[in-house]
Every structure is written in C-alpha cells, then in structure tokens.
Amino acid sequence: MSPDLPPVVPSVTAELVAALSPRLRKRLDAGVTKLLARPVTRDGDSVRIAVDDDTDVVLHAPGGTVTGADAIHCGCLLAPDCLHRAAAASAAPVADDPPADAPAGTTPTGDEPTAAPETEPAPADGTAQTDGTGPADGTAQTDGTGPADGTAPAGIETATDAQRVAARAVFDAAGAVLEAGADGAGAVLQAELLHAAHTARLAGLPRASAAAVSVVTGVRAARSADPGHRLADLTGALAEALGVAHRLPDATGDDLTGLRGTVRQPYRPDGSLRLYGLFTEPVLTATGYAGAVTWTADADGRLYTVSDVAPGGPARATGAADRAVRIGDTSLTHRELSRAGLAVSGATVSPTGRLGAGAGVRAVRAAGASWHAEPLDRLWSVPAADQVARALDGGPDLLFLDVTLAGTVRGTTGDCLLADCAGVPLRLVTAHDDPSLPYRDNLRLLAAARGSRLRIVARLAPGPLPRVLLLATEHPTDPTARVDLGLDRLQHADLPAGAVASPAADVPAADEPPLHLLRRRVHQAVSGGRRVLALGGGASGDGARLRRLGLGTAGDLLDDLHAAAADRSRDSFGRLLPADTARFARSWLAAALYTDTVERSLCAGAWAATAEAPAPARPTEVA
C-alpha cells in the first residue's frame, strides 16, 4: 500500500478486480508489487504512475479521493480491461464509501464548516461509531439503517433480509482472509472483502462495513511491512468484522442498533467552553490518513479534541501540528494550542468529544495552564486503577500518571522503559513505530533519565501486565515545560546532569496465567492462516497444560481451534474436500473474544492489585 496514492473507495477496487479475467487475477499481486516500485507524480487532483516509458496510470481524485472506476485511466493497449487499473486501486489506501446523497467525486472529511447540526464522519482508522448515536428507545432509524420500508415490525425489531445477506457476505469474506492469513490474502481476497464492505454499507450496516475495511487496510500494512502495522490491531479488526457479522442476523432491539452502527455522529450544541491545552499527537494510520489531534480539557476535566486529519503520509503527520486549528477565527496552530487555551462560544461537540468547526462557532486564544496547576492538575489526581477501569469500560483511554523512571527492560516484544507508578511496575512503549516520528528516539533517550519523576500522558494498552503507549511528558529538567513525544525531539542536553544510558535489564517473568499459549495461536492464524495451526495439530499439549493450570475454557478453545484447522474430509476417492471455512472462523472468533475478555479482566486486576501492594524493588540494571 502506497501513501503517495489517493484513497480509493471499496466499491471501485471491487469493481475493477471483478472485471479481470481469471488469468489476470492470478497476476494481480505481482502487478501490485511492480506498480508500488514505480515513480509517482502529483499534479493537482491527479496522480500519475509511470508503469513504463510509454504507459502511465492516472488516478483522478477530486476532493482527495477516487470515487469512481472511470476516474482511473491507463494508457496501455489492453485498457480499460487491463491489469494496471486494478493494481493501482489495490495499491492505494482504502477510503470510505461516500454517502448515497453525496455529489459525485466528493467524500466527507468532517472539516468543512457546515450548518448545525453538524455530523462527524466515521474515524479515519476504519472503526465504526456506536457510542450513543442510535435511538435510545431501540426504535428503527430513518437514515438508511432501519428496515427497508422505514418502519419497525410490530414487537421486536429485527434485521432485514438484505442486512442478513450482507452480514453473511462479510463473514464469509473475512473468513476467507483468515483462512489464508495476512501472508496469503492477496489483492483478489482483499477485493472480495471490499465488495462485501460496500454491500454492507448499502444495506445500512456501516459498522460491519467499516470493520471489513479495517481488515483490508491491516492486511495491506502487514504485506507491505508498514512500520505502523501491529499484529494485535489486525487481530482486533478481524474479530470485530467476524463478530459483528456473526451476531447481527439474530440480533434484536438495542443490540441490533449497536451492531448496525452509524455512518456519522451528530455534533450537538454545547454553549460556551473554556478549554486548556494538554498535548498534540500526530496521526498516521494504515488507512492512508495523517494529521494531528490536539487534546484539551475544560475546568471539570472533560476532554475535547481538535483534529486535522486527511489523506496523506508521514510528511502531513509531522507538518499538521504547525497548521492553524479549524475553529472560529483563531490563528493558533495545533502546537501552540497544546500549550495555550481556547475560549469557544457557540461550540458544537460530537459524542466522542471532537469540536465542530461550524459557521456559528467562535473561538479566541486564551491563557493556558500548567499540568501542575488547576484545572489540569485534577486529571492526575484520579487513581491510576480508576482511570484504567474507566478506559476498559468504554471511556477515554488516556491515562494521566505520575511515574518514576527505572531504566530500560527487555520484554517479549522488544525493549521498553520501566517506570514505577504508585507501586505499579509500568512498561512504557512507543505509540507508533514509524521512523519519521520521534517516538522511539525520545523513549530511548528518556531511558537515560533513570530516577527522574515525571508527569506523563499515555494511552492504555490492555494486557495482563500494566503497559501504556507514551504520548507526552513534562520536560525532564523543566517541570513548567512539556514534550509531545510524537512531534518534539529531545536532545541529550535536555536530560538531568550525569544521565547515562545503560543496556536493557532482564526482568524476571511475572507470575501470570499462561494465556499467551492461546493468544499466540490466535495471532499465528491471523498471520499465517489455517495451515499454520493445521500442521502441528493439537500435539503440543498446550490445551492440557492450560487445563492443569486452571484455564479449562482456554484449553478447550485451543483444542477446538486446532481441530477446526486440521478438519479436512475426503471424498470416496480419497480426494480432499473443500475446507469448512465457517467452522474455522467460528472457532477462531471464540478464542479471540475469550482472550480479549480475559486479558481486559487481568489488566484491571493487575493495576488494582499492584497499586495496593508495597512498591517493588527496581530490577537489577546492567552497568
């Protein structure tokens, strides 16, 4: 996947791949790889790929997004039924399908001033929005997500026939991707899942559609070795797509409303706001979106965001912080707002806390506040365990913590920074691995400030051990200053006098349930597909080990997952019959959901238990 190409809506990619002959479909992955290596130039709304000295592929993207198959042109002799057009669409990031009433050639961005009530588009990472946007009484919606005739049947509301068919298509297509694994899910399987996503969107299932798109973007990031790819994220996307599609046909009432999801969230009037800047984080997603989000808080500690996210790559992620915020007439940049304040009148706010930029909104610069002064200081006064419980219950996942740095430790996923947080041995890891962002370099430099007590902002990473993604910190030698770790670059001169980096220390393994035995198999299936689990079968004895250690359900799920992977029947002539993809998908989904649920429970327990225990001694450091 190339961030240099404009995003292409799922229906376009599905249409172009479906039009290929069987012979060309077999060559599509090689065509994508070849196209990704060719030079790309941009001229206004058009992007040109030089296939060879005589042939170009041109993508026309009015508004930044390719929304029609006729917007992709090729100069080769086989056009328009050539491989190049489908390869270009398959190499580009995936965009959201525009709403049915959107003008041709446009796609919503959520940044343009609009008349109230405003609406917020689905998040750029492809996840669906379901928090409070459906009718409170569970009645049918009239925006295309309810029954086809716009009325709910007498009694309990159920999914329509079209929605059941669309959900089944998403389940089957996502199951085929799981069957092949990210390593084997080429452009054809991706296109089939994009077609299912488009069908789900037309049937009024935006949550299933967004989940399917997230799977495709995650697979593309994995296959292209994108630095931002995380196997856990792709696993979560697959579990979301399969889970929603599996539950939806039989869901009713409020459960059905949540599973349908909504395309947009309404911005609601919130009067006048006095906001104080907290920090700014860069946004760089696997879906081809980039920009910046500035976090602010009001006097009561409620969080609000100001965002500037659009199609783009690393350059936009690092440059957006110096662009003016799009609220009222203020000339504040995101970087300046993170240290200053904002007085807003006529404010409109989405349910997720995003500030609207409607024509009636007025905003002027105001004084900011130190993290150690009111009203921001109260964010750090909430016990860490309570903040974690709030995040796991669906609230904001930001944590405001006071920590003491304890050096670098070596973990199973690489080196991380260990800190003491009120008795909790906390692991601090980078929020993004892309080398264009300074997260990793800053974390490595902070490791030399061992013993420093810092106030930080981090994002919870649920797991059996306390672990967070470090986003911002107060300056190591100046408590009145703060550092946005994804934008600002620390220097050695910023560290306390005498600070010297030391090699990572080995930390004794924590006494935790061996849930990793099941989690590892769940992740292996996502990466390598059914064949990875079918080869070893259940001979490893991990299921029996889990049962001996008190995790009987985990052991049974693991055995069932291996059995489903190895289940291949033969016909009367001894030939292998087609694999039961649906059974394997259901077994994997049960294991994934169980693992996620238990890990969240262990996460809450770890923060609560260690917070009540005496502070542990620091690990032995290697001098």
C-alpha positions as CSV (number, residue, x, y, z in Angstrom):
1,M,0.0,0.0,0.0
2,S,1.4,3.4,-1.0
3,P,0.6,6.6,0.9
4,D,1.6,8.5,-2.2
5,L,-1.6,7.4,-3.9
6,P,-5.1,8.9,-3.2
7,P,-7.5,6.7,-1.2
8,V,-9.9,4.6,-3.4
9,V,-13.4,3.7,-2.1
10,P,-14.0,0.0,-1.7
11,S,-16.6,-0.3,-4.5
12,V,-14.1,0.9,-7.1
13,T,-11.5,-1.6,-6.2
14,A,-14.0,-4.4,-6.1
15,E,-15.4,-3.5,-9.5
16,L,-12.0,-3.3,-11.2
17,V,-10.8,-6.6,-9.7
18,A,-14.1,-8.4,-10.6
19,A,-13.7,-7.3,-14.2
20,L,-10.4,-9.1,-14.6
21,S,-10.1,-12.4,-16.4
22,P,-9.0,-15.4,-14.4
23,R,-5.6,-15.3,-16.0
24,L,-5.1,-11.6,-15.0
25,R,-6.4,-12.3,-11.4
26,K,-3.5,-14.7,-10.9
27,R,-1.1,-12.0,-11.9
28,L,-2.7,-9.2,-9.8
29,D,-0.4,-9.5,-6.7
30,A,2.7,-9.3,-8.9
31,G,1.2,-6.3,-10.7
32,V,0.6,-4.5,-7.4
33,T,4.2,-5.2,-6.3
34,K,5.5,-3.9,-9.6
35,L,3.3,-0.8,-9.5
36,L,4.4,0.1,-6.0
37,A,8.0,0.3,-7.2
38,R,7.2,2.7,-10.0
39,P,7.6,6.6,-9.7
40,V,4.6,8.6,-8.7
41,T,3.9,12.2,-9.5
42,R,1.1,14.5,-8.4
43,D,-0.5,17.3,-10.5
44,G,-3.4,19.0,-8.7
45,D,-6.2,16.4,-8.2
46,S,-4.4,13.8,-10.4
47,V,-1.8,11.3,-9.5
48,R,0.3,9.7,-12.3
49,I,2.1,6.3,-12.0
50,A,4.7,5.6,-14.7
51,V,4.2,1.9,-15.5
52,D,7.0,2.1,-18.1
53,D,8.4,4.5,-20.6
54,D,5.3,4.5,-22.7
55,T,2.5,3.8,-20.3
56,D,1.0,5.8,-17.4
57,V,-1.8,5.1,-15.0
58,V,-3.6,8.2,-13.9
59,L,-5.9,8.5,-10.8
60,H,-8.2,11.5,-10.7
61,A,-9.2,12.3,-7.1
62,P,-11.4,15.4,-6.8
63,G,-11.6,16.2,-3.2
64,G,-8.7,13.8,-2.5
65,T,-10.5,10.5,-3.1
66,V,-11.1,8.3,-6.1
67,T,-14.9,7.6,-6.0
68,G,-15.5,6.0,-9.5
69,A,-13.9,3.4,-11.7
70,D,-13.8,5.8,-14.6
71,A,-11.5,8.1,-12.5
72,I,-8.6,5.6,-13.1
73,H,-7.2,5.6,-16.6
74,C,-4.4,3.6,-18.2
75,G,-2.6,4.2,-21.5
76,C,-1.8,0.6,-22.3
77,L,-3.4,-1.2,-25.3
78,L,-5.5,-3.5,-23.1
79,A,-7.2,-0.7,-21.3
80,P,-9.8,-0.4,-19.8
81,D,-9.8,-4.2,-19.0
82,C,-6.1,-4.2,-18.2
83,L,-4.3,-5.3,-15.0
84,H,-2.8,-1.9,-14.3
85,R,-6.1,-0.2,-13.3
86,A,-7.0,-2.9,-10.8
87,A,-3.4,-3.0,-9.5
88,A,-3.4,0.8,-8.9
89,A,-6.7,0.6,-7.0
90,S,-5.3,-2.4,-4.9
91,A,-2.1,-0.5,-4.1
92,A,-3.9,2.6,-2.9
93,P,-5.2,3.2,0.6
94,V,-8.9,2.4,1.2
95,A,-11.3,5.3,1.6
96,D,-14.8,5.3,3.0
97,D,-17.6,5.0,0.5
98,P,-19.4,8.4,0.2
99,P,-23.0,8.6,1.4
100,A,-25.6,7.8,-1.2
101,D,-26.6,11.5,-1.3
102,A,-23.1,12.9,-1.7
103,P,-22.2,14.6,-5.0
104,A,-20.1,12.5,-7.4
105,G,-16.4,12.9,-6.9
106,T,-16.7,14.0,-3.2
107,T,-16.1,12.4,0.1
108,P,-16.9,13.7,3.5
109,T,-14.0,14.9,5.6
110,G,-15.7,16.5,8.6
111,D,-13.5,19.6,8.4
112,E,-15.7,21.9,6.3
113,P,-17.8,24.4,8.1
114,T,-21.4,23.3,8.0
115,A,-24.7,24.5,9.3
116,A,-25.9,23.0,12.6
117,P,-26.4,20.2,13.4
118,E,-23.0,19.1,12.2
119,T,-22.0,15.5,11.7
120,E,-18.8,13.7,12.4
121,P,-17.6,11.1,9.8
122,A,-16.5,7.7,10.9
123,P,-13.0,7.6,12.3
124,A,-10.2,7.5,9.7
125,D,-8.9,4.2,11.0
126,G,-12.0,2.5,9.7
127,T,-13.6,1.7,13.1
128,A,-17.4,2.2,13.5
129,Q,-19.0,4.6,15.8
130,T,-21.7,3.2,18.1
131,D,-21.5,5.2,21.3
132,G,-24.8,6.9,21.9
133,T,-25.7,7.7,18.3
134,G,-28.6,5.3,17.9
135,P,-32.1,5.9,19.2
136,A,-32.3,5.5,23.0
137,D,-35.5,3.5,22.8
138,G,-34.2,1.0,20.3
139,T,-36.7,2.0,17.6
140,A,-35.8,1.9,13.9
141,Q,-33.7,4.7,12.5
142,T,-34.7,6.5,9.4
143,D,-31.2,7.2,7.9
144,G,-31.0,4.0,6.0
145,T,-30.1,1.8,8.9
146,G,-33.6,0.6,9.7
147,P,-35.9,-1.8,7.8
148,A,-36.3,-1.1,4.1
149,D,-39.8,0.4,4.4
150,G,-38.7,2.7,7.2
151,T,-40.9,1.2,9.8
152,A,-40.2,-1.3,12.6
153,P,-42.3,-4.5,12.7
154,A,-44.7,-5.0,15.5
155,G,-43.0,-6.1,18.6
156,I,-39.2,-6.6,18.4
157,E,-37.2,-5.0,15.7
158,T,-35.1,-7.5,13.6
159,A,-32.6,-7.2,10.8
160,T,-33.9,-7.1,7.2
161,D,-33.3,-9.8,4.7
162,A,-30.8,-7.6,2.9
163,Q,-28.9,-7.0,6.1
164,R,-28.7,-10.7,6.8
165,V,-27.4,-11.4,3.3
166,A,-24.8,-8.6,3.6
167,A,-23.7,-9.7,7.1
168,R,-23.2,-13.3,5.7
169,A,-21.1,-11.9,2.9
170,V,-18.9,-10.0,5.3
171,F,-18.5,-13.1,7.5
172,D,-17.6,-15.3,4.5
173,A,-15.2,-12.9,3.0
174,A,-13.5,-12.2,6.3
175,G,-13.4,-15.9,7.0
176,A,-11.6,-16.4,3.7
177,V,-9.0,-13.8,4.7
178,L,-8.5,-15.6,8.0
179,E,-8.2,-18.9,6.1
180,A,-5.4,-17.6,4.0
181,G,-3.8,-15.4,6.7
182,A,-2.2,-12.0,6.0
183,D,0.6,-13.7,4.2
184,G,-1.7,-15.4,1.7
185,A,-4.5,-12.8,1.5
186,G,-3.7,-11.2,-1.8
187,A,-5.4,-8.5,-3.8
188,V,-8.2,-10.8,-5.0
189,L,-9.3,-11.8,-1.5
190,Q,-9.0,-8.2,-0.4
191,A,-11.2,-7.1,-3.2
192,E,-13.9,-9.7,-2.2
193,L,-13.9,-8.3,1.3
194,L,-14.1,-4.8,0.0
195,H,-17.1,-5.8,-2.2
196,A,-18.7,-7.3,1.0
197,A,-18.0,-4.0,2.8
198,H,-19.7,-2.0,0.1
199,T,-22.7,-4.3,0.1
200,A,-22.9,-3.9,3.9
201,R,-22.8,-0.1,3.6
202,L,-25.7,-0.2,1.0
203,A,-27.7,-2.5,3.3
204,G,-27.4,0.0,6.2
205,L,-24.6,-1.8,8.1
206,P,-21.9,0.9,8.5
207,R,-20.2,-0.9,11.4
208,A,-19.7,-4.1,9.6
209,S,-18.6,-2.2,6.5
210,A,-16.0,-0.2,8.5
211,A,-14.7,-3.3,10.2
212,A,-14.2,-5.1,6.9
213,V,-12.3,-2.1,5.5
214,S,-10.1,-2.1,8.6
215,V,-9.2,-5.7,7.9
216,V,-8.2,-4.9,4.4
217,T,-6.0,-2.0,5.4
218,G,-4.4,-4.1,8.1
219,V,-3.7,-6.9,5.7
220,R,-2.1,-4.4,3.2
221,A,0.0,-2.9,6.0
222,A,1.2,-6.4,7.0
223,R,2.1,-7.4,3.5
224,S,3.9,-4.2,2.8
225,A,5.9,-4.3,6.1
226,D,4.4,-0.9,7.1
227,P,6.2,0.3,10.3
228,G,2.8,1.2,11.7
229,H,1.5,-2.4,11.4
230,R,0.7,-4.2,14.6
231,L,-0.5,-7.8,14.5
232,A,-2.7,-7.2,17.6
233,D,-4.5,-4.4,15.7
234,L,-5.2,-6.7,12.7
235,T,-6.4,-9.4,15.1
236,G,-8.8,-7.0,16.7
237,A,-10.1,-5.8,13.3
238,L,-10.8,-9.4,12.2
239,A,-12.5,-10.2,15.4
240,E,-14.7,-7.1,15.1
241,A,-15.7,-7.9,11.4
242,L,-16.4,-11.6,12.2
243,G,-18.1,-10.9,15.5
244,V,-20.5,-8.2,14.1
245,A,-21.3,-10.2,11.1
246,H,-21.9,-13.4,13.1
247,R,-24.2,-11.7,15.7
248,L,-26.2,-9.4,13.5
249,P,-28.6,-11.8,11.8
250,D,-30.1,-12.9,15.1
251,A,-29.9,-9.6,17.0
252,T,-32.9,-7.6,18.0
253,G,-33.7,-4.2,19.6
254,D,-30.9,-2.2,21.1
255,D,-28.3,-4.9,20.4
256,L,-29.2,-4.7,16.7
257,T,-29.0,-0.9,16.7
258,G,-25.5,-1.1,18.1
259,L,-24.4,-3.8,15.6
260,R,-25.7,-1.7,12.7
261,G,-23.7,1.3,13.8
262,T,-23.9,4.8,12.3
263,V,-22.0,6.4,9.5
264,R,-21.8,9.8,11.2
265,Q,-22.1,11.2,14.7
266,P,-24.1,14.4,15.2
267,Y,-22.5,17.5,16.7
268,R,-24.7,18.9,19.4
269,P,-24.6,22.5,20.8
270,D,-22.6,22.8,23.9
271,G,-22.7,26.6,24.6
272,S,-19.5,28.3,25.7
273,L,-16.4,26.4,26.6
274,R,-13.1,27.4,28.3
275,L,-10.5,24.9,27.3
276,Y,-6.9,24.3,28.3
277,G,-4.4,22.7,26.0
278,L,-2.9,19.3,27.1
279,F,-0.8,18.0,24.2
280,T,-0.8,17.3,20.5
281,E,-0.2,13.8,18.9
282,P,0.5,13.1,15.3
283,V,-1.9,10.8,13.4
284,L,-0.5,8.3,10.9
285,T,-2.8,5.4,10.1
286,A,-2.5,2.3,7.9
287,T,-5.6,3.6,6.0
288,G,-3.6,6.4,4.4
289,Y,-4.8,9.2,6.7
290,A,-2.4,11.6,8.5
291,G,-2.5,14.8,10.5
292,A,-2.7,15.9,14.1
293,V,-5.1,15.8,17.1
294,T,-4.8,18.3,19.9
295,W,-6.3,17.3,23.3
296,T,-7.8,19.9,25.6
297,A,-9.7,19.8,28.8
298,D,-12.3,22.1,30.5
299,A,-12.5,23.1,34.1
300,D,-14.3,19.9,35.0
301,G,-11.7,17.6,33.5
302,R,-13.8,16.7,30.4
303,L,-11.7,16.0,27.4
304,Y,-12.1,17.7,24.0
305,T,-10.2,17.2,20.7
306,V,-9.4,19.5,17.8
307,S,-8.3,17.5,14.8
308,D,-6.8,18.0,11.3
309,V,-6.8,14.6,9.7
310,A,-6.9,14.0,5.9
311,P,-5.4,11.7,3.3
312,G,-1.7,11.8,3.5
313,G,1.6,10.3,4.7
314,P,4.3,11.0,7.3
315,A,5.0,14.5,6.0
316,R,1.5,15.5,6.7
317,A,1.6,13.9,10.1
318,T,4.6,15.9,11.2
319,G,3.5,19.1,9.4
320,A,-0.1,19.4,10.5
321,A,0.9,20.4,14.0
322,D,2.1,23.8,12.6
323,R,-1.2,24.4,10.8
324,A,-3.9,26.7,12.2
325,V,-6.7,24.9,14.0
326,R,-10.0,25.0,12.2
327,I,-12.2,26.5,14.8
328,G,-13.5,30.1,14.5
329,D,-11.1,32.8,13.5
330,T,-8.3,31.9,15.8
331,S,-4.8,31.7,14.2
332,L,-3.5,29.3,16.8
333,T,-1.6,26.3,15.5
334,H,-2.1,22.9,17.0
335,R,1.3,23.1,18.6
336,E,0.5,26.4,20.1
337,L,-2.9,25.3,21.3
338,S,-1.4,22.4,23.2
339,R,0.4,24.9,25.5
340,A,-2.3,27.7,25.4
341,G,-6.0,27.8,25.9
342,L,-9.2,28.5,23.9
343,A,-12.4,30.3,24.7
344,V,-15.2,29.0,22.4
345,S,-18.7,30.3,22.0
346,G,-21.5,28.5,20.1
347,A,-19.5,25.3,20.5
348,T,-20.7,22.1,18.9
349,V,-19.3,18.8,20.1
350,S,-19.6,15.2,18.9
351,P,-20.2,12.3,21.4
352,T,-16.5,11.5,21.2
353,G,-15.6,15.0,22.3
354,R,-14.5,16.3,18.9
355,L,-15.1,20.1,18.5
356,G,-17.0,21.1,15.4
357,A,-16.0,23.9,13.0
358,G,-19.4,25.2,12.0
359,A,-20.1,28.6,10.7
360,G,-21.6,29.7,14.1
361,V,-18.6,28.7,16.2
362,R,-16.4,31.5,17.5
363,A,-13.1,30.9,19.2
364,V,-10.3,33.2,20.6
365,R,-7.0,32.5,22.2
366,A,-6.9,32.3,26.0
367,A,-4.3,31.6,28.7
368,G,-3.2,28.0,29.2
369,A,-2.4,26.2,32.4
370,S,0.5,24.1,33.6
371,W,-0.1,20.4,34.2
372,H,0.6,21.1,37.9
373,A,-1.9,23.9,38.1
374,E,-5.7,23.9,38.2
375,P,-7.8,22.8,36.4
376,L,-5.4,20.4,34.7
377,D,-3.9,19.1,37.9
378,R,-7.1,17.3,38.8
379,L,-6.6,14.9,35.8
380,W,-3.6,13.5,37.6
381,S,-5.4,13.3,41.0
382,V,-7.6,10.3,39.9
383,P,-6.0,7.0,41.0
384,A,-4.5,5.0,38.2
385,A,-6.6,2.0,38.8
386,D,-9.8,4.1,38.5
387,Q,-8.6,5.6,35.2
388,V,-7.9,2.1,33.8
389,A,-11.3,0.9,34.9
390,R,-12.9,3.9,33.1
391,A,-10.9,3.2,29.9
392,L,-11.8,-0.5,29.9
393,D,-15.5,0.4,30.4
394,G,-15.6,2.4,27.2
395,G,-14.4,5.8,28.4
396,P,-11.4,7.8,27.2
397,D,-8.3,5.6,27.0
398,L,-5.9,8.4,28.0
399,L,-4.2,7.9,31.4
400,F,-2.7,10.8,33.4
401,L,0.1,9.4,35.6
402,D,3.0,10.4,37.8
403,V,5.9,8.0,37.3
404,T,9.5,7.5,38.3
405,L,11.7,6.2,35.5
406,A,13.5,3.0,36.4
407,G,15.6,2.2,33.2
408,T,15.2,0.0,30.2
409,V,13.9,-3.5,30.4
410,R,13.9,-6.3,27.9
411,G,10.5,-7.7,27.1
412,T,9.0,-10.3,24.7
413,T,8.1,-7.5,22.2
414,G,11.3,-5.6,22.5
415,D,12.9,-3.2,24.9
416,C,10.7,-0.8,26.8
417,L,11.0,1.8,29.5
418,L,10.1,0.6,33.0
419,A,8.6,3.1,35.5
420,D,7.1,3.0,38.9
421,C,3.6,4.4,39.1
422,A,2.5,4.5,42.8
423,G,3.7,0.9,43.2
424,V,2.7,-0.3,39.8
425,P,5.7,-1.6,37.7
426,L,4.6,0.1,34.5
427,R,6.0,-0.6,31.0
428,L,6.2,2.5,28.7
429,V,6.3,1.7,25.0
430,T,6.3,3.7,21.8
431,A,3.0,4.9,20.5
432,H,4.0,4.5,16.8
433,D,6.9,2.7,15.2
434,D,7.2,4.8,12.0
435,P,10.8,6.2,11.9
436,S,9.5,9.6,10.6
437,L,8.0,10.2,14.1
438,P,10.4,10.7,17.0
439,Y,8.6,8.4,19.5
440,R,11.3,5.7,19.6
441,D,14.2,8.0,19.7
442,N,12.6,10.0,22.6
443,L,11.8,6.9,24.5
444,R,15.4,5.6,24.1
445,L,16.8,9.0,25.4
446,L,14.4,9.1,28.4
447,A,15.8,5.7,29.5
448,A,19.0,7.6,30.4
449,A,17.0,9.8,32.9
450,R,16.7,6.9,35.4
451,G,15.3,8.1,38.7
452,S,13.5,11.1,37.3
453,R,10.0,11.7,38.5
454,L,7.8,12.8,35.6
455,R,4.1,13.6,34.9
456,I,3.0,11.8,31.7
457,V,0.1,11.3,29.4
458,A,-0.3,7.8,27.9
459,R,-2.8,5.5,26.2
460,L,-3.7,2.3,27.8
461,A,-2.6,-0.9,26.1
462,P,-4.8,-3.6,27.7
463,G,-2.9,-6.8,28.7
464,P,-2.0,-9.0,31.7
465,L,0.8,-6.6,32.7
466,P,0.4,-2.8,33.2
467,R,1.5,-1.3,29.9
468,V,0.9,2.0,28.2
469,L,1.8,3.9,25.0
470,L,3.7,7.0,26.0
471,L,2.4,10.1,24.3
472,A,3.6,13.2,26.2
473,T,5.7,14.0,29.2
474,E,6.8,17.0,31.2
475,H,10.3,18.1,30.4
476,P,12.9,16.1,32.3
477,T,14.6,19.2,33.7
478,D,11.9,21.9,33.5
479,P,8.6,21.0,35.2
480,T,6.9,24.0,33.6
481,A,7.5,22.7,30.0
482,R,6.1,19.6,28.3
483,V,7.2,17.4,25.4
484,D,4.9,16.0,22.8
485,L,6.9,12.8,22.1
486,G,5.5,12.3,18.6
487,L,6.4,15.8,17.4
488,D,9.2,17.2,19.7
489,R,12.6,15.7,19.6
490,L,14.5,15.5,22.9
491,Q,18.3,16.1,23.0
492,H,20.8,14.8,25.4
493,A,21.2,18.3,26.8
494,D,17.5,18.1,27.9
495,L,18.3,15.3,30.4
496,P,19.5,15.7,34.0
497,A,23.2,16.2,34.5
498,G,25.1,13.0,34.6
499,A,22.3,11.0,32.8
500,V,23.9,8.0,31.0
501,A,22.0,5.3,29.0
502,S,22.6,1.7,30.1
503,P,21.8,-1.6,28.4
504,A,18.4,-3.1,28.9
505,A,17.9,-5.3,32.0
506,D,16.2,-8.7,32.1
507,V,13.1,-8.7,34.3
508,P,12.0,-11.9,35.9
509,A,8.8,-13.2,34.3
510,A,5.7,-12.1,36.2
511,D,3.5,-14.7,37.8
512,E,0.6,-14.5,35.5
513,P,-1.9,-17.0,33.9
514,P,-0.3,-18.5,30.8
515,L,-2.9,-17.0,28.5
516,H,-0.2,-16.4,26.0
517,L,-0.5,-20.0,24.9
518,L,-3.9,-19.3,23.4
519,R,-3.1,-15.7,22.3
520,R,-0.1,-16.9,20.3
521,R,-2.2,-19.4,18.3
522,V,-4.9,-16.7,17.7
523,H,-2.2,-14.3,16.3
524,Q,-0.5,-17.1,14.3
525,A,-3.7,-17.8,12.5
526,V,-4.1,-14.2,11.5
527,S,-0.6,-14.0,10.2
528,G,-0.2,-17.4,8.5
529,G,-3.7,-18.7,8.1
530,R,-5.3,-22.1,8.8
531,R,-2.2,-24.1,7.6
532,V,-0.1,-22.8,10.5
533,L,-2.4,-24.4,13.0
534,A,-3.2,-27.5,10.9
535,L,0.4,-28.5,10.6
536,G,1.1,-29.0,14.3
537,G,-2.4,-30.1,15.2
538,G,-3.0,-30.3,19.0
539,A,0.1,-32.4,19.6
540,S,1.8,-29.6,21.5
541,G,-0.2,-30.4,24.7
542,D,-0.8,-26.7,25.3
543,G,-4.6,-27.3,25.8
544,A,-3.9,-29.9,28.5
545,R,-1.4,-27.5,30.1
546,L,-3.9,-24.7,30.3
547,R,-6.4,-27.0,31.9
548,R,-3.9,-28.1,34.5
549,L,-3.2,-24.5,35.4
550,G,-6.9,-23.8,35.9
551,L,-7.8,-22.3,32.5
552,G,-10.1,-25.1,31.4
553,T,-12.1,-22.9,28.9
554,A,-8.9,-21.7,27.3
555,G,-7.7,-25.2,26.9
556,D,-10.9,-26.4,25.4
557,L,-11.0,-23.4,22.9
558,L,-7.4,-24.1,21.9
559,D,-8.1,-27.8,21.2
560,D,-11.2,-26.9,19.2
561,L,-9.2,-24.3,17.2
562,H,-6.6,-26.9,16.3
563,A,-9.3,-29.5,15.4
564,A,-11.1,-27.0,13.2
565,A,-7.8,-26.1,11.4
566,A,-7.0,-29.8,10.8
567,D,-10.5,-30.9,9.8
568,R,-10.3,-31.8,6.1
569,S,-12.7,-34.6,5.0
570,R,-12.1,-36.7,1.9
571,D,-14.5,-38.0,-0.7
572,S,-14.9,-41.6,-1.7
573,F,-11.9,-41.4,-4.0
574,G,-9.6,-40.1,-1.2
575,R,-9.5,-36.5,-2.5
576,L,-9.6,-33.7,0.0
577,L,-12.9,-31.8,0.1
578,P,-13.0,-28.0,0.4
579,A,-12.2,-26.9,4.0
580,D,-15.0,-25.7,6.3
581,T,-14.0,-22.1,6.4
582,A,-17.0,-21.1,8.5
583,R,-16.2,-23.6,11.3
584,F,-12.6,-22.5,11.5
585,A,-13.7,-18.8,11.6
586,R,-16.2,-19.5,14.4
587,S,-13.6,-21.4,16.4
588,W,-11.0,-18.7,15.9
589,L,-13.6,-16.0,16.8
590,A,-14.5,-17.8,20.1
591,A,-10.8,-18.0,21.0
592,A,-10.1,-14.4,20.1
593,L,-13.1,-13.0,22.1
594,Y,-12.3,-15.1,25.1
595,T,-8.6,-14.0,25.1
596,D,-9.6,-10.3,24.8
597,T,-12.1,-10.6,27.6
598,V,-9.8,-12.3,30.0
599,E,-6.9,-10.0,29.2
600,R,-9.0,-7.0,30.0
601,S,-10.0,-8.5,33.3
602,L,-6.4,-9.4,34.0
603,C,-5.4,-5.8,33.1
604,A,-7.9,-4.2,35.5
605,G,-6.8,-6.7,38.2
606,A,-3.1,-6.0,37.7
607,W,-3.5,-2.3,38.1
608,A,-5.7,-2.6,41.1
609,A,-3.7,-5.3,42.9
610,T,-0.2,-3.8,42.3
611,A,-1.5,-0.4,43.4
612,E,-2.4,-1.8,46.8
613,A,0.8,-3.7,47.2
614,P,4.1,-2.2,48.5
615,A,6.3,-0.7,45.8
616,P,8.7,-3.4,44.4
617,A,12.4,-3.0,44.3
618,R,13.8,-1.9,41.0
619,P,15.2,-4.5,38.7
620,T,18.9,-5.0,38.7
621,E,20.4,-2.8,36.0
622,V,23.4,-3.7,33.8
623,A,26.0,-1.1,34.3
